[in-house]
């Protein structure tokens, strides 16, 4: 189900990479929630903790993107019980770390900081991420460790179009992984932000809750944002204040 309560399209006579300056305007909000109810979790798997060893690999693939060590859940081979983490789970969700604006994130060459000198503004604070520039394909994600099976979460973030031309399609996902970064089941959230649905004058707020519990063997939640401006030049987006909390 997709529900949009805010939608603006802008005519774009001249494509350009630098947009004009703009002033802060109160944020408008709309929510996109897609419920994927396919899950392999069941009560027998949750109770059968003594036979879980075969679900955990001995060595993780060294070629995968680096990730943070789990800081909450005990070693599954020794202690089957997981202590849920509380509070904010994202690291540097507002990109405000001055020494490294993308601390905690994995990015490719299509992601960079905003540039206030050309009129870019953050949702709040001093910084935000730009997706789709300087390269057209952008991928930005963070692996959140210490996720317990059976948990539910709320993912919030703010996004705006970077120019009056509008925005390219944006794909947002929340996926559950085991401690070796293997995907478990279908994405818990899979959000499509339509083309030209964002404004460059205000940030749009997205609030999305999972309706499927984290499956057995969950260790990590991967939050990813993906965009490709190859077919839509200059329609990159700004991302700010990404938040993940347990509910």
Secondary structure, 3 states (H helix, E strand, C coil): CECCCCCCCCCCCCCCCCCCCCCCCCCEECCECCCCCCCCCCHHHHHCHHHCHHHCCCCCCCCCCCCCCCCCCCCCCCCCCCCCCCCECCCCCCCCCCCCCCCCCEECCCEEECCHHHCCCCCCCCCCEEECCCCCEEEEEEEEECCCCCCCEEEEEEEEECECCECCCEEEEEEEECCCCCEEEEEEEEEEECCCCCCCCCCEEEEEECCCCCCCCCCEEEEEEEEECCCCCCCCEEEEEEEEEEC
